[in-house]
């Protein structure tokens, strides 16, 4: 009886380890940085800069995913006097990246605490990194940057893989466009 109990526990642990091993290959690392000198409440519109490198329509797929995320946040796509420029790039090799340990952006925007400091952190990003930058159109300064590493892992298993990666990047940017009320939008969609 005791032996059966150990075999059952061993089998359960082995199963958990196999499942965990299968999922680690698909892990995508996501992080973001932002500028403390930015009034994020002033942005309402955007336009895209060109994708730096297109392979197999990957830029088009990512473009559409970013457009959806900006639209959900109330930003208007326009070629005339946008307040933000959106740039994105795909890096195929390993990448060393200088990021920053910062408070969650929503907390900082709500408090605008001048006491926060940039805490540099160095990342060794895996092959397949997508970097999305939001740039202030007037000053040409990057105000927010989100990035995901390991984006080519598990691509063959999902039809919406890149859309999901972009959504995870923008989960790090929970801000809305100036004058946009997401509750009003959801009421209009519900009609």
C-alpha positions in Angstrom: 0.0 0.0 0.0 2.8 2.4 0.9 4.6 1.5 -2.3 1.5 2.3 -4.4 1.3 5.7 -2.6 4.9 6.5 -3.6 4.4 5.4 -7.2 1.3 7.6 -7.5 3.1 10.6 -6.1 6.1 9.9 -8.3 3.8 9.6 -11.4 2.1 12.9 -10.5 5.4 14.7 -10.1 6.7 13.3 -13.3 3.6 14.5 -15.1 3.9 18.0 -13.7 7.6 18.1 -14.7 6.7 17.0 -18.3 4.0 19.7 -18.6 6.3 22.4 -17.1 9.1 21.3 -19.5 6.8 21.6 -22.5 5.6 25.1 -21.5 9.1 26.6 -20.8 10.1 26.4 -24.4 7.2 28.8 -25.3 8.0 31.4 -22.6 8.1 35.0 -23.8 9.8 37.6 -21.6 7.9 40.9 -21.6 9.0 44.2 -20.0 8.8 48.0 -20.5 10.5 51.3 -19.8 9.2 54.9 -19.8 10.2 58.5 -19.4 9.5 60.3 -16.1 9.5 63.6 -18.1 6.3 62.7 -20.0 2.8 63.8 -19.5 1.1 60.7 -20.8 -2.3 62.3 -20.4 -1.7 64.6 -23.4 -1.5 61.9 -26.1 -4.6 61.3 -28.3 -3.4 60.2 -31.8 -0.6 58.4 -33.5 1.0 57.3 -36.8 3.4 54.5 -37.6 7.0 54.8 -38.7 8.2 52.1 -41.1 9.0 48.6 -39.8 12.8 48.2 -40.0 12.7 44.7 -41.5 10.0 42.7 -43.1 10.1 38.9 -43.4 7.2 36.8 -44.5 4.7 39.7 -43.8 5.6 39.6 -40.1 5.7 43.4 -40.0 2.2 43.6 -41.4 0.9 41.1 -38.8 2.5 43.1 -36.0 1.4 46.4 -37.4 -2.2 45.2 -37.3 -1.8 43.9 -33.7 -0.4 47.2 -32.6 -3.1 49.2 -34.4 -5.7 47.1 -32.5 -4.1 47.8 -29.2 -3.8 51.5 -29.8 -7.5 51.6 -30.9 -8.7 49.8 -27.8 -6.9 52.5 -25.8 -8.7 55.2 -27.7 -5.8 56.5 -29.8 -6.7 57.7 -33.3 -4.6 56.8 -36.3 -3.9 59.9 -38.3 -1.3 61.2 -40.7 -2.0 64.9 -39.7 -0.3 66.1 -36.6 -0.2 62.9 -34.5 0.9 63.3 -30.9 2.7 59.9 -30.9 4.8 58.1 -33.4 4.9 54.3 -33.2 8.0 52.5 -34.2 8.7 48.8 -33.9 11.5 46.5 -34.8 12.2 42.8 -34.9 15.6 41.5 -33.8 16.5 38.0 -34.9 19.6 37.4 -32.9 20.4 37.5 -29.1 20.4 41.0 -27.9 21.9 42.8 -24.9 19.5 45.5 -23.7 19.8 48.3 -21.1 16.4 48.5 -19.4 15.2 50.2 -16.2 13.6 48.9 -13.0 10.7 51.4 -12.6 7.3 51.6 -10.8 4.3 50.3 -12.8 3.5 53.1 -15.3 -0.1 53.5 -14.1 1.1 54.1 -10.6 3.6 56.7 -11.8 1.1 58.5 -14.0 -1.4 58.7 -11.2 1.1 60.1 -8.7 3.8 61.8 -10.9 6.2 61.4 -8.0 9.4 63.2 -8.8 11.2 61.0 -6.2 11.3 58.0 -8.5 14.7 57.2 -10.0 15.8 55.2 -13.0 17.4 51.9 -11.8 19.3 50.5 -14.7 19.1 46.8 -15.4 20.9 44.8 -18.1 19.0 42.1 -20.0 20.3 39.4 -22.2 17.3 39.0 -24.5 16.8 35.7 -26.4 16.6 35.4 -30.2 13.4 36.9 -31.6 12.9 40.2 -29.8 10.1 42.6 -30.7 10.6 46.2 -29.5 7.7 48.7 -29.7 8.5 52.4 -29.1 6.1 55.2 -28.5 7.7 58.5 -29.5 6.5 62.0 -28.7 5.9 63.5 -32.1 6.8 67.0 -31.1 10.1 66.3 -29.3 11.1 63.0 -31.1 11.9 61.5 -27.7 11.0 57.9 -26.9 8.4 58.1 -24.0 7.6 54.4 -23.7 9.2 51.2 -24.9 7.8 47.7 -24.5 9.7 44.6 -25.6 9.2 40.9 -25.8 12.0 38.4 -26.1 11.7 34.8 -27.4 8.8 35.6 -29.7 9.7 32.9 -32.2 9.2 30.2 -29.6 6.1 28.1 -30.1 5.0 30.0 -33.3 3.9 26.8 -35.1 1.4 26.1 -32.3 -0.7 29.2 -32.5 -2.5 31.1 -35.2 -2.6 34.3 -33.2 0.9 34.1 -31.6 2.1 37.5 -32.6 -1.2 39.2 -31.8 -0.8 37.6 -28.3 2.8 38.8 -28.0 1.8 42.4 -28.9 -1.1 42.3 -26.4 1.3 41.1 -23.7 3.5 44.1 -24.5 0.6 46.5 -24.4 -0.6 45.0 -21.1 2.4 47.0 -19.8 0.8 50.2 -21.1 -2.6 50.4 -19.4 -3.1 54.1 -20.3 -5.9 55.6 -22.5 -5.9 58.5 -25.0 -6.7 62.0 -23.8 -10.4 62.5 -23.5 -11.1 58.7 -24.0 -13.5 57.0 -21.6 -13.3 53.2 -22.0 -16.6 52.8 -20.1 -18.4 54.9 -22.8 -16.8 52.8 -25.5 -17.9 49.5 -24.0 -21.5 50.9 -23.7 -21.5 51.8 -27.4 -20.2 48.4 -28.4 -22.9 46.7 -26.2 -25.7 48.5 -28.1 
